[in-house]
Amino acid sequence: MGFEEVIGQKATCERLVKMVREDRLPHALLLCGPQGCGKMAVAMAFASYLLTLDEAHRDNAEAMLAKWQHPDLHFAYPVIRPSGTASDHKMVSDDFAKEWNDLLTYGPYFTLDQWLEQMRAANQQAQIGVGESDDLIRKLSLKSSQGGFKVCIIWLPERMNAECANKMLKVIEEPPQQTVFLMVCEEPGQLLETIRSRTQRISLKRIDDSDIEQALTERRGIGADDAHRIAHVSNGNWLKALDALDADNENSMFLDMFIQLMRLAYQRNIKELKKWSETVSTYGRERQRRMLTYFLHLIRENFMYNFRDSELVYMTQQEENFSRNFARFINEANVIELSELFSLAIRDIGQNANPKIVFFDMVLRVIVLLIQK
């Protein structure tokens, strides 16, 4: 994978190459930035660059990297406990190597939710355990098979448990020769401070709209007008741009549930609202939280829609069609309270509260807030 496959982020890619050429590449980089900005894409492109520096082995290295099976490239990522394993089994990334490789074949832009689905995790929480640190230390102690760099990409290092993080700290402090750690982090604040302090942080910004437009037209064959609108709605997030291309994406279902909720609340139809809350209670907790986060997004966008400034609004055509008549119900009298209500529900679901109680209480409060127009 070359840097040309990264969407936008040209300045960051050039900065990384310059580090190598000026012989000041740190042994550990922490790539941070908003979701969908391409942190993993940059890490994978840079790893490919490092592993193909040696011209004598370049063709062989490129062939192996095409399948992400280079012996000097190591991945670490959150995993669940494989089915059928004993409770004392120490989980490692290699337990799901096939699933990971399958995910990478679709490209370097993906989310934790997509990875959980790939593993068929259901409601299990994925983490990077101490077994992973032991495995990495063993792998990285071996000599480079190609005589060059050894690269370790750690995706979501903030999901390392305490025991794993402490062991990784030691190898990051004193890495094997010509070993480079590329940590792709969503929430750097959750990462062990002692690890953060031993890495050089590179913060990626949202992708420029023009870069997303170009990628949509060149890679997806989207017309110029549609590409412009999708780029604006995606707000620098390539994953959102891809979702906008999929008419059957999850947000379409969430929009339907939002429309149902608001209509039933306006009608004060308690019986149907109870059915609504029971339906969403059957979703897994991760999906419930994604739905509520989407509801927060719609509350904000409908409030901004009232200002009649298209540059302030980030909605799909489907969302805007609904908002033309609905936006007036979200105003100064209730926008803050509605946002706090959905945020509170996200917190309660995350703390394993009974979803039936959480959602039924939420819909009753929506009735009260919605009539404050």
NORSUL-V498661 format. One record per backbone hydrogen bond with DSSP energy under -0.5 kcal/mol. NH is the residue of the N-H (numbers start at 1). CO is the residue of the C=O. E is the energy in kcal/mol with one decimal. If there is no record, write none. Layout:
{{NH;CO;E} {NH;CO;E}}
//
This chain:
{{5;2;-1.8} {6;3;-1.6} {8;6;-0.7} {13;9;-2.1} {14;10;-2.5} {15;11;-2.0} {16;12;-2.1} {17;13;-2.1} {18;14;-2.2} {19;15;-1.7} {20;16;-1.5} {21;17;-2.4} {22;18;-2.1} {23;20;-1.5} {24;19;-2.9} {26;24;-0.5} {29;181;-2.9} {30;200;-2.5} {31;29;-0.6} {31;183;-3.3} {32;30;-0.7} {32;202;-2.4} {33;185;-0.6} {34;204;-0.5} {37;34;-1.6} {42;38;-2.4} {43;39;-2.3} {44;40;-2.7} {45;41;-2.3} {46;42;-2.6} {47;43;-2.5} {48;44;-2.1} {49;45;-2.1} {50;46;-2.5} {51;47;-2.2} {52;48;-0.6} {52;49;-0.9} {53;50;-1.0} {55;53;-0.8} {57;54;-1.0} {58;54;-0.6} {58;55;-0.7} {61;57;-2.7} {62;58;-2.9} {63;59;-1.7} {64;60;-1.8} {65;61;-2.6} {66;62;-1.5} {67;64;-1.0} {68;65;-0.9} {69;64;-2.4} {73;70;-1.8} {74;72;-0.5} {74;151;-2.9} {76;153;-2.4} {79;127;-2.4} {82;80;-0.5} {85;82;-1.5} {89;86;-1.8} {91;89;-0.8} {95;92;-1.7} {96;93;-2.2} {97;94;-1.3} {100;96;-2.4} {101;97;-2.6} {102;98;-2.5} {103;99;-2.0} {104;100;-2.2} {105;101;-1.3} {106;103;-1.3} {107;104;-1.6} {110;108;-0.7} {115;111;-1.9} {116;112;-2.8} {117;113;-2.2} {118;114;-2.0} {119;115;-1.9} {120;116;-0.6} {120;117;-0.7} {121;116;-2.6} {124;121;-2.6} {127;79;-2.2} {128;159;-2.7} {129;127;-0.7} {132;129;-1.3} {133;129;-1.0} {134;130;-2.1} {135;131;-2.1} {136;132;-2.7} {137;133;-2.4} {138;134;-1.8} {139;135;-2.4} {140;136;-3.1} {141;137;-0.9} {142;139;-1.2} {150;178;-2.6} {151;72;-2.9} {152;180;-2.8} {153;74;-2.8} {153;151;-0.5} {154;152;-0.7} {154;182;-2.3} {155;76;-2.8} {155;153;-0.7} {156;154;-0.5} {156;184;-3.0} {157;154;-0.5} {159;156;-2.0} {160;157;-1.9} {161;128;-2.4} {165;161;-2.9} {166;162;-2.3} {167;163;-1.6} {168;164;-2.7} {169;165;-1.9} {170;166;-0.9} {171;167;-1.2} {172;168;-2.3} {173;169;-2.1} {174;170;-1.8} {175;172;-0.6} {179;176;-1.3} {180;150;-2.8} {181;27;-2.9} {182;152;-2.9} {182;180;-0.5} {183;29;-3.1} {183;181;-0.6} {184;154;-2.6} {184;182;-0.6} {185;31;-2.7} {185;183;-0.8} {190;187;-2.1} {191;188;-1.4} {195;192;-0.9} {196;192;-2.3} {197;193;-2.4} {198;195;-1.3} {199;196;-1.5} {200;28;-2.4} {201;199;-0.7} {202;30;-3.0} {204;32;-3.6} {204;202;-0.6} {207;236;-2.0} {211;208;-0.6} {212;208;-1.9} {213;209;-2.9} {214;210;-2.2} {215;211;-2.2} {216;212;-2.5} {217;213;-2.2} {218;214;-2.7} {219;215;-2.5} {220;215;-0.7} {220;216;-0.9} {221;217;-0.5} {222;216;-2.1} {227;223;-2.7} {228;224;-2.1} {229;225;-2.0} {230;226;-2.7} {231;227;-2.3} {232;228;-1.9} {233;229;-2.5} {234;230;-2.5} {235;231;-0.8} {235;232;-0.7} {236;231;-0.7} {237;234;-1.1} {238;36;-2.4} {238;236;-0.6} {241;237;-1.7} {242;238;-2.1} {243;239;-2.2} {244;240;-2.3} {245;241;-0.8} {245;242;-0.7} {246;242;-0.6} {246;243;-1.3} {247;245;-0.8} {249;246;-1.7} {252;249;-1.4} {253;249;-0.9} {254;250;-2.1} {255;251;-2.6} {256;252;-1.9} {257;253;-2.1} {258;254;-2.3} {259;255;-2.7} {260;256;-2.4} {261;257;-2.4} {262;258;-2.6} {263;259;-2.4} {264;260;-2.6} {265;261;-2.4} {266;262;-2.2} {267;263;-1.9} {268;264;-0.6} {268;265;-0.7} {269;264;-2.4} {270;268;-1.5} {273;269;-2.3} {274;270;-2.2} {275;271;-1.5} {276;272;-2.4} {277;273;-2.5} {278;274;-2.0} {279;275;-2.1} {280;276;-2.2} {281;277;-1.1} {282;278;-0.5} {282;279;-1.4} {283;280;-1.1} {288;284;-2.4} {289;285;-2.3} {290;286;-2.0} {291;287;-2.6} {292;288;-2.3} {293;289;-2.2} {294;290;-2.1} {295;291;-2.2} {296;292;-2.0} {297;293;-1.8} {298;294;-2.2} {299;295;-2.3} {300;296;-2.2} {301;297;-2.5} {302;298;-2.5} {303;299;-1.9} {304;300;-2.3} {305;301;-1.8} {306;302;-0.8} {306;303;-0.8} {307;304;-1.8} {308;305;-1.7} {309;304;-0.5} {310;308;-0.5} {312;309;-1.9} {313;310;-0.8} {320;316;-2.6} {321;317;-2.2} {322;318;-1.2} {323;319;-2.1} {324;320;-1.5} {325;322;-0.9} {326;322;-1.3} {327;323;-2.6} {329;326;-2.7} {330;327;-2.1} {331;329;-0.7} {334;331;-1.5} {335;331;-2.6} {338;334;-2.9} {339;335;-1.9} {340;336;-2.5} {341;337;-2.2} {342;338;-2.2} {343;339;-2.2} {344;340;-2.4} {345;341;-1.8} {346;342;-2.1} {347;343;-2.1} {348;344;-2.6} {349;345;-2.6} {350;346;-2.2} {351;347;-1.2} {352;349;-1.7} {353;348;-2.4} {358;354;-2.4} {359;355;-2.8} {360;356;-1.9} {361;357;-2.3} {362;358;-1.8} {363;359;-2.4} {364;360;-1.7} {365;361;-1.7} {366;362;-1.9} {367;363;-1.5} {368;364;-1.2} {369;365;-2.2} {370;366;-2.8} {371;367;-1.2} {372;369;-1.1} {373;371;-1.6}}
//
